[in-house]
Amino acid sequence: MFSQPQGSRNIHLLMIRFFSLMILLPFLAFTQAPGYMGKKCVVGYGFNISPAINNATPRDNHLNTIHELYLDYVIGNKWLVGLGARYYKTIYDNKANFSDSDVHPEGSYTINGISLCLNFKYYKRNYVAPWGRYFMISPVLNMAKTSYDPSMHTVGRVNGHDTLYLDFGPSPVNYYHFDIMLGWGRSRVIADRFTVDYGYNLQLWSLITALNEVGQLFPASLAMNNYIEETHKWRVHGINRFNFFIKLGYLF
C-alpha cells in the first residue's frame, strides 16, 4: 500500500492545492442548500487520541495523538461533505531485529505524518445536518516523512573489531499510503453558532494490517537498506488504526 519515496516538492504542491480547495469550498456551496438556521459551513479543530499499544511515542507517554483541521458544508438534509487535514509527530523505537541476525539499530527515528481526507457524513433519521448522530466515510491519503539522527547505528564485527554502520539510506524520505476511514459520531450545536463533535474512527487497511503484525503472517525481510521503509509502516498504521475524537467547530 506504500509507494516508493518521492520528493518533498510533490507534497508541497499537493498541500497547496488541498488547502486552496478548503478556502474555496464555502464559496462553492449552493446558497439554497439546507443547513442550521441558514448556516451550512463548519470550520474547526479536532483532537484524536488512542492508546499506543506495543508502539513507541515521544517521551513515552503511551498515547497516540493526532491534531486535525477541517472544513465541512451541508449539501442536503442528511448529507455533509468536507475536507480535513490531520497532523501527528511520532517515533519508531527500532525494536525490530534484522532478518539475518538478532541485532537491531540503536536509537530511534522520527516520523512526521500528514493525512488529507475527503469526508462524507450521513446523518441518521430524526437528525438534520449538521446536528445529531452521523456515520462518516472518508478516502484518506496518509503521507509520512521519516528522518533519522546521524548517531543512529548498528554494531558489526569486522576482522575481530567492532564497527559502526550508519547508513540507513537517504533522510528525510516521504512515503504515501492510501486508506479508507470510517467514523461514528455525534454533533451538537451550541448557541446557534458553535458545534461539538465526539465519537471514534478507524482506518480499514491499518486495521487489517494488525493481523499481520500480531501473527507475522507475511514477515518483512529487514536489512539496513530497507529498515526505515518497512518499519515506519507499522507505526503509521498503529497511530491511524483507531482513535477517539472530539472536535470544536464554528458554524457560519
C-alpha positions in Angstrom: 0.0 0.0 0.0 3.0 2.3 0.2 4.6 3.8 -2.8 8.3 4.5 -3.5 9.8 7.6 -1.8 9.1 10.9 -3.6 10.5 14.4 -3.4 9.1 16.9 -0.9 8.1 19.2 -3.8 5.2 16.9 -4.7 3.9 17.1 -1.1 4.1 20.9 -1.0 2.2 21.2 -4.3 -0.4 18.7 -3.2 -0.9 20.5 0.1 -1.2 24.0 -1.6 -3.9 22.6 -3.8 -5.7 20.9 -0.9 -5.7 24.0 1.3 -6.7 26.2 -1.6 -9.7 24.0 -2.1 -10.5 24.2 1.6 -10.6 28.0 1.3 -12.8 27.9 -1.8 -15.3 25.3 -0.5 -17.6 27.8 1.4 -18.0 29.9 -1.7 -18.8 26.9 -3.9 -21.8 25.8 -1.7 -25.2 26.4 -3.1 -27.0 29.2 -1.2 -30.2 27.1 -1.4 -28.6 24.2 0.5 -30.2 23.2 3.8 -28.4 23.9 7.0 -28.8 25.0 10.6 -30.8 28.3 10.7 -29.4 29.2 7.3 -25.8 28.3 8.3 -24.3 25.5 6.3 -20.5 25.7 6.8 -18.4 24.5 9.7 -14.7 25.1 10.3 -12.9 23.7 13.3 -10.2 21.8 15.1 -10.2 18.2 16.2 -8.2 16.2 18.6 -7.8 12.4 18.1 -6.4 10.1 20.8 -5.7 6.3 21.3 -3.5 4.1 23.4 -0.1 3.3 22.0 -0.2 -0.5 22.4 3.2 -2.0 21.5 4.3 1.2 19.9 6.8 3.9 21.0 5.8 7.5 21.4 7.8 10.7 22.0 8.6 11.0 25.8 7.0 7.5 26.3 3.5 8.9 27.2 1.8 5.7 25.8 -0.7 7.7 23.8 -1.1 8.4 20.1 -2.3 12.0 19.4 -3.5 13.5 16.1 -4.4 17.1 15.5 -6.9 18.0 12.9 -8.3 21.0 10.9 -11.5 20.6 9.0 -14.0 22.4 6.8 -17.5 20.9 6.2 -20.5 22.2 4.4 -24.1 20.9 4.2 -25.3 19.6 0.8 -28.6 18.2 1.9 -30.9 17.4 4.9 -28.9 14.3 5.6 -25.5 14.9 4.0 -22.4 16.9 4.8 -19.2 16.9 2.8 -15.9 18.4 3.7 -12.1 18.4 3.8 -9.8 17.5 6.7 -6.0 17.7 7.3 -4.6 15.6 10.2 -1.1 16.0 11.6 1.0 13.9 14.1 4.6 13.5 15.1 5.9 10.3 16.5 8.9 7.9 16.5 9.8 4.3 15.8 12.0 2.8 18.5 14.0 0.4 16.3 12.9 -2.7 18.3 12.6 -5.0 15.3 15.7 -7.1 14.6 17.3 -7.5 11.2 16.1 -10.7 9.5 19.5 -12.3 9.4 20.5 -11.6 13.0 19.3 -10.7 16.5 20.7 -7.2 16.1 18.6 -4.0 15.8 19.7 -0.4 15.3 20.4 1.8 18.3 18.2 4.8 18.9 15.0 5.8 17.1 13.9 7.8 14.1 11.2 10.4 13.7 8.0 10.2 11.7 6.0 13.4 10.8 2.6 12.5 9.3 0.0 14.5 7.4 -3.2 12.9 6.3 -5.5 14.6 3.8 -9.2 13.5 4.0 -12.3 13.9 1.9 -15.2 13.5 4.4 -18.7 12.4 3.7 -21.1 12.4 6.7 -24.6 10.9 6.7 -26.9 12.0 9.5 -29.3 9.3 10.8 -33.0 9.5 10.9 -34.6 12.2 13.2 -31.5 14.3 12.7 -30.7 17.1 10.2 -27.1 18.0 9.1 -25.0 19.4 10.8 -26.8 18.3 14.1 -27.1 14.8 15.5 -25.7 11.3 15.1 -23.8 10.5 11.9 -21.8 7.9 10.0 -18.7 9.1 8.1 -16.7 7.6 5.3 -13.5 9.2 4.0 -10.9 8.4 1.4 -7.5 9.3 3.1 -4.1 9.9 1.8 -1.6 9.3 4.6 1.8 11.0 4.0 4.8 10.2 6.2 8.2 11.9 6.3 10.9 9.9 8.1 14.2 11.2 9.2 16.9 9.7 11.4 19.7 11.1 13.5 23.3 10.6 12.3 24.0 8.9 15.5 21.6 6.0 14.7 23.7 3.0 14.1 24.2 -0.7 14.4 27.3 -2.6 15.5 29.0 -5.3 13.5 32.3 -7.2 13.7 34.9 -6.8 11.1 38.3 -8.5 11.4 37.6 -9.1 15.1 36.8 -5.4 15.8 33.5 -3.6 16.5 32.4 -1.5 13.5 29.6 1.1 13.5 27.3 1.1 10.5 25.5 4.4 10.0 24.0 4.3 6.5 20.2 3.7 6.6 19.5 5.3 3.3 18.5 8.9 2.4 17.0 11.2 5.0 14.4 12.7 5.1 12.2 10.5 2.9 8.5 10.8 2.0 6.1 7.9 1.8 2.5 7.7 0.7 -0.3 5.4 1.8 -4.0 5.3 0.8 -6.7 4.2 3.2 -10.4 4.4 3.9 -11.5 5.9 7.2 -14.9 5.1 8.8 -16.3 7.1 11.7 -19.3 7.2 14.0 -20.0 10.4 15.9 -22.5 12.9 17.2 -22.6 16.6 16.7 -24.2 19.2 19.0 -24.9 22.9 18.2 -24.3 25.4 21.0 -25.7 28.9 21.0 -26.6 28.6 17.3 -23.0 29.2 16.4 -20.7 26.6 17.7 -20.5 22.8 17.2 -19.1 20.0 19.3 -18.4 16.6 17.7 -17.4 13.4 19.5 -17.0 9.8 18.6 -14.5 7.4 17.1 -12.9 6.5 13.8 -10.8 3.7 12.2 -8.8 3.2 9.1 -9.6 -0.1 7.3 -6.2 -1.0 5.8 -4.4 0.0 9.1 -6.9 -2.3 10.9 -6.3 -5.2 8.6 -2.5 -4.9 9.0 -2.9 -5.5 12.7 -3.5 -9.2 11.9 -0.2 -9.5 10.1 1.7 -7.6 12.7 0.4 -9.8 15.5 0.6 -13.1 13.7 3.6 -12.3 11.4 1.7 -13.9 8.5 3.9 -12.1 6.0 7.1 -11.1 7.9 9.1 -8.3 6.3 12.7 -9.1 5.4 14.6 -6.3 7.3 18.1 -5.1 6.4 19.8 -1.8 6.7 18.9 -0.6 3.2 15.1 -1.1 3.8 14.8 -0.9 7.6 13.0 2.5 7.7 11.0 1.9 4.6 9.5 -1.3 6.2 9.2 -0.5 9.9 7.7 3.0 9.5 4.6 1.4 8.1 3.9 -0.3 11.4 4.0 3.0 13.3 1.9 4.8 10.8 -0.7 2.0 10.8 -0.7 2.0 14.6 -1.4 5.7 15.1 -4.2 5.8 12.5 -5.8 2.4 13.3 -8.4 3.5 15.8 -9.0 6.8 17.6 -11.5 8.6 19.8 -12.1 12.2 18.8 -13.5 15.5 19.9 -14.0 18.4 17.6 -14.9 22.1 18.2 -16.3 24.0 15.2 -17.6 27.4 14.2 -20.9 27.4 12.2 -21.5 30.0 9.6 
